[in-house]
Amino acid sequence: MPADPDAPAPLRVVVVDDHSIFRAGLRADLDPSIEVAGEAADVEAAVRVIVAVRPDVVLLDVHLPGGADASASGGADVINRAAPEVPGTRFLALSVSDSAEDVVGVIRAGARGYLTKGASADEVSRAVHAVASGDAVFSPRLAGFVLDAFGAAVGETASTSDELDRLSAREQEVMRLIARGYAYKEVAAALFISTKTVETHVSSVLRKLQLSSRHELTAWATARRLL
């Protein structure tokens, strides 16, 4: 049968894992609404493929061979290097590891979710769609690690500085999304406001924090562990 012209385009993903059998199994089992547009087995190849393909979502293992940043896990290294080049791409960790260090490390790098490899193909497919839509997804027992780590970080920041108090609740939402590399149109869509309103909020945030660019804003937010 010919393809339905009214059907939505499939989500395009890149699968990054150093086990070829796992990559093949995932490719075969993902929902038909998801297209595997590329694969990689190590950090260097992953960065090249992601930048070339510019997928909607990257499914990546936490521990990968290669990489230039010895201080980061392979998955975090991929995100740190590829994400600035593909601001519209979301990252979803899919790993056998369920350690708090691995979960928090890859989320700090910018992953939108973390599933263990015990997840079913249906669960992974649903998670890909959720992450592509801007949601965060975690295997149930891992969510606590993220809440503990990031809740403590935000609480510590709030208790030691009044900088965040200068911003309204909406400005804080815009600030976090812009600092994570979202385009103005993406922020507008996520918050159901106009692009012009986003621009107004960004100008206000930069003025109140005495910053001159979104790059300075990203550095400011990163230093205070707000991302």
Beta strands, then each sheet from edge to edge (+ up, - down):
strand 1: 11-16
strand 2: 34-40
strand 3: 57-60
strand 4: 90-95
strand 5: 113-116
strand 6: 137-138
sheet 1: 2+ 1+ 3+ 4+ 5+ 6+
end
